[in-house]
């Protein structure tokens, strides 16, 4: 466990350069009505609250999509709406949001160097039987990031479960392959590590603490 954490520390310096493009993009995403009344300015506390709310929003989107369009239709619906939802939630909270995995479905969710270090660390800890919890880092420029594990839920098996077990029906599989020819995000069991959420806090975030409205920029 210590070796895995040390490896992350070593790689942060190299990976920080990869975070700069994300930092620049987030800094331009100004929020005019950012309600921070329940946020603390603590990356661990705020990050966990944001992830809880983002996870709930995605679960509601998946559930509604399946109910309205069936599992096959939900593949298209989620492919067309997931990024917009993530972007709008990031704007609302004034942070950068991402989700990624060692086995991705959408190429746009490809992990960067730092993501890979965290994913491998969490995978190794999980294999050792360690309970996975969020982890955070702060950088010298004042920005920071919190990562949290994404565990497989029963509802997700119909698109990410074990193919040979029949979790993914043939028509659903055909739609997934049509949308994502290089997909490798399947053959998961319930509660297995599916990936990670990343919440990127730009340096400007800390200045918002205690302020309900962002000024016009």
C-alpha positions in Angstrom: 0.0 0.0 0.0 2.8 2.4 0.9 4.6 1.6 -2.3 1.5 2.4 -4.4 1.1 5.8 -2.6 4.8 6.6 -3.1 4.5 5.9 -6.8 1.7 8.4 -7.1 3.8 11.0 -5.3 6.6 10.5 -7.8 4.4 10.8 -10.8 2.5 13.9 -9.7 5.3 16.2 -10.8 5.3 14.8 -14.4 1.5 14.6 -14.5 1.0 18.2 -13.3 1.9 19.5 -16.7 -0.9 17.4 -18.1 -3.3 19.1 -15.7 -2.5 22.6 -17.0 -4.7 22.3 -20.1 -7.6 21.3 -17.9 -6.8 24.1 -15.4 -6.9 26.7 -18.2 -10.2 25.4 -19.5 -11.9 25.4 -16.1 -10.7 28.9 -15.3 -12.6 30.2 -18.3 -15.8 28.4 -17.2 -17.1 31.2 -14.9 -20.2 30.5 -12.8 -22.5 33.5 -12.2 -24.7 32.0 -9.6 -22.6 29.6 -7.5 -24.2 28.8 -4.2 -21.4 27.8 -1.9 -23.3 28.2 1.3 -22.9 24.6 2.3 -19.3 24.2 1.1 -16.4 24.5 3.3 -13.4 25.3 1.1 -11.9 21.9 2.1 -11.1 19.9 -1.0 -11.9 16.6 0.8 -15.2 17.7 2.2 -16.4 19.6 -0.8 -15.2 17.0 -3.3 -17.1 14.2 -1.6 -20.3 16.3 -1.5 -20.0 17.2 -5.2 -19.3 13.6 -6.2 -22.3 12.4 -4.2 -24.6 14.9 -6.0 -23.0 14.2 -9.5 -23.3 10.4 -9.0 -27.0 10.9 -8.0 -27.6 13.0 -11.1 -26.0 10.4 -13.4 -28.0 7.6 -11.7 -31.2 9.5 -12.3 -30.2 10.0 -16.0 -29.5 6.3 -16.5 -32.7 5.2 -14.8 -34.9 7.7 -16.7 -33.2 6.8 -20.0 -33.8 3.0 -19.5 -37.4 3.6 -18.4 -38.2 5.8 -21.4 -36.1 4.2 -24.2 -35.2 0.7 -22.9 -31.6 -0.4 -22.5 -30.8 -0.3 -26.2 -32.2 3.3 -26.5 -30.4 4.3 -23.3 -27.0 3.5 -24.9 -27.7 6.2 -27.5 -29.3 8.6 -25.1 -26.5 8.5 -22.6 -23.9 8.7 -25.3 -25.5 11.9 -26.5 -26.2 13.5 -23.1 -23.6 12.3 -20.6 -20.9 14.9 -21.5 -23.4 17.8 -21.5 -24.6 16.7 -18.0 -21.1 16.5 -16.7 -20.2 19.9 -18.2 -23.3 21.6 -16.8 -22.7 20.2 -13.3 -19.1 21.3 -13.5 -20.1 24.8 -14.4 -22.7 24.8 -11.6 -20.2 23.8 -8.9 -17.4 25.8 -10.4 -15.1 22.8 -10.8 -13.8 20.5 -13.5 -15.5 17.1 -13.6 -14.3 13.9 -15.3 -14.7 10.2 -15.1 -12.3 7.7 -16.5 -11.3 4.1 -16.2 -8.6 1.6 -17.0 -11.1 0.0 -19.4 -12.9 2.8 -21.2 -16.0 2.7 -23.4 -15.8 6.3 -24.9 -12.4 7.3 -26.1 -13.0 10.8 -24.9 -12.8 9.5 -21.3 -9.2 8.3 -21.8 -7.2 8.7 -18.6 -4.2 11.0 -18.5 -0.9 10.2 -16.7 -2.1 11.2 -13.2 -5.5 9.4 -13.7 -3.6 6.2 -14.6 -1.5 6.5 -11.5 -4.6 6.8 -9.3 -6.5 4.1 -11.1 -3.6 1.6 -10.8 -3.2 2.5 -7.1 -6.9 2.0 -6.4 -6.9 -1.3 -8.3 -3.9 -2.6 -6.4 -5.4 -1.5 -3.1 -8.7 -3.2 -4.0 -6.9 -6.4 -4.8 -5.3 -6.3 -1.4 -8.7 -6.1 0.2 -8.4 -2.4 1.2 -11.6 -0.4 1.3 -11.3 2.2 -1.4 -11.9 5.8 -0.4 -11.4 9.2 -2.1 -7.9 10.7 -2.3 -6.9 14.3 -3.0 -3.9 16.3 -4.1 -3.1 20.1 -4.0 -0.7 21.6 -6.4 1.7 24.5 -6.0 -0.4 26.9 -8.0 -3.3 26.6 -5.5 -5.5 24.3 -7.5 -6.2 20.7 -6.5 -8.0 17.5 -7.4 -10.0 14.9 -5.6 -10.5 11.4 -7.0 -13.1 8.9 -5.8 -13.7 5.3 -6.9 -16.7 4.3 -9.0 -18.1 1.0 -8.0 -20.2 -1.2 -10.3 -23.9 -1.1 -9.3 -26.4 -3.8 -10.2 -28.2 -1.5 -12.7 -25.0 -1.0 -14.6 -24.5 -4.7 -15.3 -26.9 -4.6 -18.3 -24.3 -2.4 -20.2 -21.0 -3.2 -18.3 -21.6 -6.7 -16.9 -20.2 -10.1 -17.9 -21.1 -10.9 -21.5 -20.8 -14.7 -21.3 -23.1 -14.7 -18.2 -25.8 -13.0 -20.2 -25.7 -9.7 -18.3 -25.5 -7.8 -21.6 -28.2 -8.8 -24.1 -27.4 -9.3 -27.7 -29.3 -6.2 -29.0 -27.6 -4.1 -26.3 -24.2 -5.5 -27.2 -24.8 -4.7 -30.9 -25.7 -1.1 -30.1 -22.7 -0.7 -27.9 -20.4 -2.1 -30.6 -22.0 0.2 -33.1 -21.4 3.3 -30.9 -18.0 2.3 -29.5 -16.2 -0.2 -31.8 -13.1 -0.2 -29.4 -15.1 -0.6 -26.2 -13.5 -2.7 -23.4 -15.7 -1.5 -20.6 -17.5 -4.8 -19.8 -17.1 -8.1 -17.9 -17.4 -6.3 -14.5 -19.0 -7.8 -11.4 -21.1 -5.8 -8.9 -19.0 -3.7 -6.5 -15.9 -4.1 -8.7 -13.9 -1.0 -9.3 -15.4 0.5 -12.5 -13.3 3.7 -12.7 -12.9 7.0 -10.9 -14.5 10.4 -10.6 -12.2 13.4 -10.7 -13.1 16.8 -9.3 -10.7 19.5 -10.3 -10.7 22.6 -8.1 -9.2 25.7 -9.8 -7.3 28.1 -7.5 -10.2 30.5 -8.0 -12.5 28.1 -6.2 -11.2 28.9 -2.8 -11.9 32.7 -3.2 -15.6 31.8 -3.7 -16.0 30.4 -0.2 -18.8 32.2 1.6 -20.0 34.0 -1.5 -23.4 33.1 -3.1 -23.0 34.9 -6.4 -20.1 35.1 -8.8 -19.4 38.6 -10.1 -19.9 39.3 -13.8 -16.6 38.6 -15.7 
